[in-house]
Amino acid sequence: MTHIIEASFSFRHFTEEDVERSISSMPNLQRLDISHNIINHPPSRLPKSLVSLNLSFNAKCKSLSGYLLNLHNLRELVITNNNMI
């Protein structure tokens, strides 16, 4: 699945661990939509190729601190309707 560049796991009741398992074989992923889930924080192992990340409507997601530091290609981050501190 190395050719996949876009994935959506919205409305799946996924945790960050579920997302990590689902994208583990997608090293070239550029766009990821994990909105409307039960994520506490961004997944720890996101591909460095990621350009867009949608984390919106994850009410349990309270902080991004330290999770996105290695995503140098990230240009779009959607965090609407979360309880960010």
C-alpha positions in Angstrom: 0.0 0.0 0.0 3.0 2.3 -0.4 1.3 4.0 -3.4 -1.6 5.4 -1.3 -1.3 9.1 -0.7 -4.8 9.9 0.7 -6.8 8.2 3.4 -9.9 8.9 5.4 -10.9 7.2 8.6 -13.6 9.6 9.7 -16.6 8.5 11.7 -14.9 5.2 12.6 -14.7 5.5 16.5 -10.9 5.1 16.0 -8.4 5.8 18.7 -4.9 7.0 17.9 -3.7 3.4 18.1 -6.3 2.3 15.5 -5.1 5.1 13.2 -1.4 4.1 13.6 -2.2 0.4 12.7 -4.3 1.5 9.7 -1.6 3.7 8.2 1.5 1.7 9.1 1.9 0.4 5.6 1.3 3.9 4.0 4.7 5.6 4.2 3.9 8.0 1.3 0.6 9.3 2.8 0.1 13.0 2.1 -3.5 13.6 3.2 -5.1 12.1 6.3 -8.6 12.7 7.6 -9.2 11.2 11.1 -12.0 13.6 12.0 -15.1 12.6 14.1 -13.3 9.9 16.1 -12.3 9.3 19.8 -8.6 10.4 19.5 -6.9 11.7 22.6 -3.9 13.1 20.8 -2.4 12.9 17.3 -1.0 9.5 16.4 2.7 9.3 17.4 3.8 7.6 14.2 2.6 9.7 11.3 4.4 9.6 7.9 6.8 12.5 7.4 5.3 12.9 3.9 2.0 14.2 5.4 0.9 17.6 4.0 -2.7 17.7 5.4 -4.1 16.4 8.7 -7.7 16.7 9.7 -8.3 16.1 13.4 -11.5 18.0 13.7 -14.4 16.8 15.9 -12.3 14.7 18.3 -13.6 16.0 21.5 -11.1 14.1 23.6 -8.1 15.6 21.7 -6.9 18.3 24.1 -3.3 19.0 23.1 -1.0 18.8 20.1 2.1 19.5 22.1 5.1 17.5 20.8 3.2 15.3 18.4 3.7 17.2 15.1 7.3 18.2 15.5 8.7 15.9 12.7 6.0 16.8 10.2 8.1 19.3 8.2 5.8 19.0 5.1 2.6 19.7 7.0 0.8 22.6 5.4 -2.8 22.1 6.6 -4.0 21.2 10.1 -7.7 21.2 10.9 -8.6 21.1 14.6 -12.0 22.7 14.7 -14.5 21.6 17.4 -12.0 20.1 19.7 -11.3 20.9 23.4 -7.8 22.2 22.9 -6.1 23.7 25.9 
